[in-house]
Structures are given as C-alpha cells and as structure tokens.
Amino acid sequence: MKFLKQKNMKMMLYGLSFLVLYGIFLFGWRVLALVVTANIFAILTEYLFVRNKKNNRVSMAAMVTATLLALSVPPTLPFWMIAVGAIVAITFGKMVFGGFGLNMFNPAMVGRTFIYVAFVNAMTVNWLQPFTKFPGGFSVWQKIGNLTSATPMIHFRDTGELTELSRLFFGLIPGSVGETSAFLIILIGIYLIWTKTAKWQPMLATLLSFSVFTLIFYGTNPLPLIFSGGLMFGIVFITTDPVSMPKNKTAIWVYGFLIGFLTVLIRKYSLFVEGFMFAIIITNSFMPIIEIAITKLQKKKRS
C-alpha cells in the first residue's frame, strides 16, 4: 500500500497530534486506540476504492479525516462504532463523489453525523470527567467512574448557567476527545495559518457570525458559548477544509456567515444541543449554487 504525499495534510496531522496527546492526558490511552482504529479502517476503505486505479495511492487526507473523526467523538465510544464511522466517512463523504478533491462535504463530519444519528446514546448520554493533574490519563488505559450526562452545552441548555470560562478555555470539562481545549485549538489554528495550511477568512467569518447571532438570540456574552461544544474545533479544522470550502473570496465570507448563523439557530431552537455539525453539512449543501450565483454576479458587474 502506497500513500500520496500531501504537504498540507502532513502539516494538519502535526497539529492534530497535539490534540491527540492532550486527549490522552484527559481521558487515558484508549483515546489513542480510537484514533488508530479510525485510521486503520479509513485507510483500508480508501485502498479498496483506489487499488485497481492507475494512481492507486491512498491520500494522506484519509488519515486527516480519520483523526478528525476520532477527536470529535466521546472517549467512551465503542471501537466498532468508530470503525463504522470511518468507513462511512470515506465511502459516502469522499469516494462516492470520485475521490480526493471532488467531495462537496467534509468527510469527517459525514462520518460523525452518521454515528450521531445511528448511535445517539453512545454519542450523547455518558461523558467522562477528565483528569486535571499530571500524569492524568498517561498512567491509565481509560479514566473510569465520575460519569456525567452533562457537557457544558447540555448544562447550559438545561439550566441556563454558563460553565466557568477558565475551565472551558483549558478543556478541563466533559466532552469529545479533541474538542474541549479552546486554548490548544487556538494555538494549532495559529500554526496552521502561519504555515499557510489553512485560511484565516473562514475562521474569522464563522466566529464573527456566531458571536453576532449569539448576542441576538441569547443576549449574553458569546465567549463561553464559543468555547463550548465543538465550535472552536469546527472553526479551525472543518470550515478550513480546502476541498469543501468555497474558492471564491466573497463566497468564503458568506460560507462562514451561514455556518455561524445556523449553529446558533440549531443550538437555540432544535433538540440537538450541538449545532455546528449540522450547520456545516447544510451549508456545504447550498454553497455550490451560492458560489455560482456570486461568481456570475461579479462577472456581470465587471462587464
């Protein structure tokens, strides 16, 4: 099996490795096993599709997809579920469109959406309280006990109370493996922008949109809600996906605006406490036609 070398994907994996290490500290070595399982099944699935093609190399993007998927799920998720999610992510998020560079959805979010809908209890009911002191999870396979049914977003929905900002910032909260620490995600985001691995425009557009609509819908400081749930993770790693993101500069700002708006709308009025995952899927669905309209309008104005 050969791999297609992709510099941007390699840089992304370097950044994600820090989230994997922090996830191990918070929840134990089982986190690494989840990441490895997702990668094995994602790589094998893509290989089955490309093995008879002239260019039969597996893209490094498959590893990015698998790692993002594993980081976006609870640390207690059964291994067979993450395997199914990885297979769905590569098959229906990528290969049905023709392979790398042709998919309209972010494959990791396709896989996560499938797991969320198909195995809702495993994705929403029990959450582990993280370790807070060294060596934390580096000394155990998995943190046991101290199960809670409430992440900061669930707690906010049920009580209207916001979690302490410092806990949200450093990720010392129940949540998905790699989505809790806003501080670490921000540092990795800066690294990705500095190395030109990711664009800053979709990050800023989504952040500004989310902040404005949080003030409109909730009338509260948006910062705790920005650091809650998977928003920061999504802003840095998902909105910047070079394949599913629009190419037109104006369309990128519209893209971020829609994601931010829909995330707040879903969080506020739907049964789903975390809105980003559905917001990105919906926005990806409509962006091709929106981008075509924007491009035609710009050409018309120039002529």
Secondary structure per residue as TSV (DSSP state, phi and psi in degrees):
chain	resnum	aa	ss	phi	psi
A	1	M	-	360.0	127.0
A	2	K	-	-111.3	152.8
A	3	F	E	-114.3	140.5
A	4	L	E	-81.3	116.9
A	5	K	-	-73.6	127.4
A	6	Q	-	-134.6	109.5
A	7	K	H	-57.3	-46.8
A	8	N	H	-62.4	-37.8
A	9	M	H	-68.8	-36.3
A	10	K	H	-64.1	-42.4
A	11	M	H	-64.4	-38.1
A	12	M	H	-63.9	-41.7
A	13	L	H	-64.4	-36.4
A	14	Y	H	-59.3	-45.7
A	15	G	H	-64.4	-44.2
A	16	L	H	-66.0	-26.2
A	17	S	H	-60.7	-30.7
A	18	F	H	-70.1	-34.7
A	19	L	H	-68.9	-35.2
A	20	V	H	-63.4	-45.8
A	21	L	H	-62.5	-42.1
A	22	Y	H	-68.5	-35.9
A	23	G	H	-62.2	-38.0
A	24	I	H	-63.8	-43.9
A	25	F	H	-59.2	-41.3
A	26	L	H	-73.3	-39.2
A	27	F	H	-128.2	-9.9
A	28	G	-	110.8	173.0
A	29	W	T	-69.3	-13.7
A	30	R	H	-59.4	-27.2
A	31	V	H	-57.7	-46.4
A	32	L	H	-62.6	-38.5
A	33	A	H	-63.8	-36.8
A	34	L	H	-63.1	-44.9
A	35	V	H	-63.3	-44.7
A	36	V	H	-64.4	-43.5
A	37	T	H	-60.4	-46.9
A	38	A	H	-59.7	-41.8
A	39	N	H	-66.8	-42.1
A	40	I	H	-58.5	-47.8
A	41	F	H	-75.2	-31.8
A	42	A	H	-67.3	-44.7
A	43	I	H	-64.7	-45.5
A	44	L	H	-62.9	-39.8
A	45	T	H	-64.2	-45.9
A	46	E	H	-65.9	-37.8
A	47	Y	H	-60.7	-39.5
A	48	L	H	-62.1	-31.2
A	49	F	H	-80.2	-32.8
A	50	V	H	-103.7	-5.3
A	51	R	T	-60.5	-29.3
A	52	N	T	-99.8	5.6
A	53	K	S	-88.1	159.7
A	54	K	S	-59.7	-47.7
A	55	N	S	-96.8	85.8
A	56	N	-	-95.0	31.9
A	57	R	-	-89.0	140.4
A	58	V	E	-79.8	130.5
A	59	S	E	-73.9	147.5
A	60	M	T	-66.6	-17.8
A	61	A	H	-61.0	-27.9
A	62	A	H	-63.4	-36.5
A	63	M	H	-71.2	-36.7
A	64	V	H	-63.6	-45.7
A	65	T	H	-57.3	-48.7
A	66	A	H	-63.6	-41.8
A	67	T	H	-68.4	-42.2
A	68	L	H	-60.4	-42.5
A	69	L	H	-61.4	-48.1
A	70	A	H	-63.9	-34.4
A	71	L	H	-74.9	-16.3
A	72	S	T	-98.8	9.7
A	73	V	S	-117.8	163.0
A	74	P	-	-63.2	149.1
A	75	P	T	-67.3	-13.5
A	76	T	T	-94.7	1.3
A	77	L	-	-59.2	130.1
A	78	P	-	-57.6	146.5
A	79	F	H	-62.4	-36.0
A	80	W	H	-67.5	-27.8
A	81	M	H	-72.6	-40.5
A	82	I	H	-68.1	-30.9
A	83	A	H	-65.3	-45.7
A	84	V	H	-62.0	-43.0
A	85	G	H	-60.2	-40.7
A	86	A	H	-66.4	-40.5
A	87	I	H	-62.7	-45.1
A	88	V	H	-64.5	-41.8
A	89	A	H	-58.4	-47.2
A	90	I	H	-75.0	-41.4
A	91	T	H	-70.7	-54.7
A	92	F	H	-96.2	-15.9
A	93	G	H	-93.9	-13.2
A	94	K	T	-140.4	-59.3
A	95	M	G	-71.1	-30.8
A	96	V	G	-66.3	-18.4
A	97	F	G	-90.5	-6.6
A	98	G	T	117.8	-0.9
A	99	G	S	108.0	-166.8
A	100	F	T	-58.6	133.9
A	101	G	T	90.5	-5.0
A	102	L	-	-116.5	-9.1
A	103	N	-	-75.7	141.4
A	104	M	S	-94.3	-15.7
A	105	F	S	-112.2	154.9
A	106	N	-	-73.0	119.1
A	107	P	H	-58.5	-38.2
A	108	A	H	-61.3	-39.3
A	109	M	H	-73.4	-28.9
A	110	V	H	-63.8	-46.3
A	111	G	H	-63.7	-42.8
A	112	R	H	-66.9	-40.0
A	113	T	H	-60.9	-42.2
A	114	F	H	-61.6	-47.9
A	115	I	H	-60.8	-42.9
A	116	Y	H	-62.0	-43.0
A	117	V	H	-76.8	-39.7
A	118	A	H	-79.6	-34.6
A	119	F	S	-127.2	61.2
A	120	V	H	-62.7	-37.3
A	121	N	H	-63.6	-44.1
A	122	A	H	-64.4	-26.2
A	123	M	H	-93.5	-14.7
A	124	T	H	-132.5	-15.2
A	125	V	T	-90.1	-58.2
A	126	N	-	-108.6	128.8
A	127	W	E	-126.5	142.9
A	128	L	E	-86.9	135.1
A	129	Q	-	-71.7	131.4
A	130	P	-	-79.2	161.1
A	131	F	-	-68.4	151.0
A	132	T	-	-124.7	-8.8
A	133	K	S	-128.2	144.3
A	134	F	T	-66.7	142.5
A	135	P	T	-85.6	-0.6
A	136	G	G	53.9	-132.9
A	137	G	G	-71.3	-8.9
A	138	F	G	-68.1	-10.5
A	139	S	G	-106.8	-0.6
A	140	V	S	-138.5	160.1
A	141	W	S	-71.1	-48.0
A	142	Q	S	-152.3	138.9
A	143	K	-	-66.7	130.6
A	144	I	-	-116.8	158.9
A	145	G	S	75.7	-179.0
A	146	N	-	53.5	37.9
A	147	L	E	-70.9	143.3
A	148	T	E	-134.4	153.4
A	149	S	S	-97.6	1.7
A	150	A	-	-121.1	118.7
A	151	T	-	-88.3	170.6
A	152	P	H	-54.3	-37.7
A	153	M	H	-68.8	-41.0
A	154	I	H	-65.5	-41.6
A	155	H	H	-61.6	-41.3
A	156	F	H	-66.2	-41.2
A	157	R	H	-63.6	-41.0
A	158	D	H	-79.9	-31.8
A	159	T	H	-119.2	-18.7
A	160	G	-	79.5	3.7
A	161	E	-	-95.6	135.3
A	162	L	-	-91.1	141.5
A	163	T	-	-71.7	149.3
A	164	E	-	-52.5	131.4
A	165	L	H	-61.1	-38.6
A	166	S	H	-64.9	-37.3
A	167	R	H	-66.8	-40.0
A	168	L	H	-65.1	-40.9
A	169	F	H	-65.1	-41.0
A	170	F	H	-97.3	-1.4
A	171	G	T	81.1	20.6
A	172	L	-	-87.9	57.8
A	173	I	S	-143.5	158.3
A	174	P	S	-66.4	145.1
A	175	G	-	168.4	-173.0
A	176	S	-	-68.5	161.0
A	177	V	T	-51.6	-50.0
A	178	G	T	-114.3	11.6
A	179	E	T	-101.2	-3.9
A	180	T	S	-83.3	-38.5
A	181	S	-	-89.6	100.4
A	182	A	H	-63.3	-37.1
A	183	F	H	-58.4	-50.6
A	184	L	H	-67.8	-39.2
A	185	I	H	-64.0	-39.7
A	186	I	H	-63.4	-44.4
A	187	L	H	-60.2	-43.7
A	188	I	H	-66.7	-37.3
A	189	G	H	-60.3	-42.5
A	190	I	H	-62.8	-42.3
A	191	Y	H	-60.8	-43.4
A	192	L	H	-66.3	-38.5
A	193	I	H	-68.4	-44.8
A	194	W	H	-61.3	-38.0
A	195	T	T	-86.9	3.8
A	196	K	T	60.0	30.0
A	197	T	S	-81.7	-30.2
A	198	A	S	-136.4	151.8
A	199	K	-	-88.1	145.6
A	200	W	H	-83.6	-22.2
A	201	Q	H	-60.1	-49.1
A	202	P	H	-65.7	-31.4
A	203	M	H	-62.8	-51.0
A	204	L	H	-66.4	-42.1
A	205	A	H	-61.3	-44.1
A	206	T	H	-66.9	-42.9
A	207	L	H	-62.9	-44.9
A	208	L	H	-65.4	-44.6
A	209	S	H	-60.9	-47.4
A	210	F	H	-60.2	-43.3
A	211	S	H	-62.8	-45.6
A	212	V	H	-63.2	-46.9
A	213	F	H	-74.9	-23.7
A	214	T	H	-66.4	-42.0
A	215	L	H	-63.1	-38.7
A	216	I	H	-70.7	-48.2
A	217	F	H	-82.6	-35.2
A	218	Y	H	-107.4	-25.0
A	219	G	-	63.7	34.9
A	220	T	S	-136.1	167.2
A	221	N	-	-57.6	121.2
A	222	P	H	-73.7	-17.3
A	223	L	H	-57.7	-49.1
A	224	P	H	-60.7	-34.5
A	225	L	H	-76.4	-26.8
A	226	I	H	-66.7	-39.4
A	227	F	S	-84.7	-4.5
A	228	S	S	-95.8	152.0
A	229	G	T	67.2	-153.7
A	230	G	T	-100.4	16.4
A	231	L	H	-62.6	-52.9
A	232	M	H	-61.1	-41.7
A	233	F	H	-58.1	-46.2
A	234	G	H	-66.9	-40.9
A	235	I	H	-59.7	-45.1
A	236	V	H	-79.7	-40.4
A	237	F	H	-106.1	-24.5
A	238	I	T	-102.3	-46.5
A	239	T	T	-64.1	-23.6
A	240	T	T	-90.9	4.6
A	241	D	-	-54.8	116.1
A	242	P	T	-66.2	-19.2
A	243	V	T	-85.8	-51.3
A	244	S	T	-83.6	-11.6
A	245	M	S	-78.4	145.1
A	246	P	-	-61.6	157.2
A	247	K	S	-98.3	-30.0
A	248	N	S	-69.2	134.1
A	249	K	H	-63.2	-41.1
A	250	T	H	-66.4	-40.9
A	251	A	H	-62.1	-31.9
A	252	I	H	-61.9	-40.6
A	253	W	H	-69.6	-37.7
A	254	V	H	-64.0	-41.7
A	255	Y	H	-55.7	-51.7
A	256	G	H	-64.2	-39.1
A	257	F	H	-59.7	-46.0
A	258	L	H	-66.2	-41.5
A	259	I	H	-62.5	-46.3
A	260	G	H	-62.5	-45.2
A	261	F	H	-62.6	-48.5
A	262	L	H	-66.9	-34.4
A	263	T	H	-61.2	-46.8
A	264	V	H	-65.0	-44.0
A	265	L	H	-60.2	-45.2
A	266	I	H	-67.8	-43.1
A	267	R	H	-60.3	-37.7
A	268	K	H	-78.5	-43.0
A	269	Y	H	-116.2	-7.0
A	270	S	S	-102.9	176.7
A	271	L	S	-77.8	-13.3
A	272	F	-	-89.0	119.1
A	273	V	S	-71.1	-28.0
A	274	E	-	-109.4	116.9
A	275	G	-	-95.5	-16.6
A	276	F	H	-62.3	-44.9
A	277	M	H	-55.7	-46.5
A	278	F	H	-73.3	-33.5
A	279	A	H	-62.2	-42.0
A	280	I	H	-70.6	-37.3
A	281	I	H	-65.9	-44.5
A	282	I	H	-63.4	-45.2
A	283	T	H	-64.4	-43.0
A	284	N	H	-58.2	-32.9
A	285	S	H	-66.6	-37.1
A	286	F	H	-96.8	-17.3
A	287	M	H	-63.1	-36.2
A	288	P	H	-56.9	-45.7
A	289	I	H	-72.9	-33.6
A	290	I	H	-66.5	-42.0
A	291	E	H	-66.3	-39.1
A	292	I	H	-61.8	-43.2
A	293	A	H	-63.7	-42.8
A	294	I	H	-64.3	-43.8
A	295	T	H	-63.2	-43.4
A	296	K	H	-64.3	-40.6
A	297	L	H	-63.7	-41.5
A	298	Q	H	-66.6	-38.4
A	299	K	H	-65.9	-38.5
A	300	K	H	-64.5	-39.3
A	301	K	H	-69.2	-33.4
A	302	R	H	-77.2	-24.1
A	303	S	-	-83.2	360.0
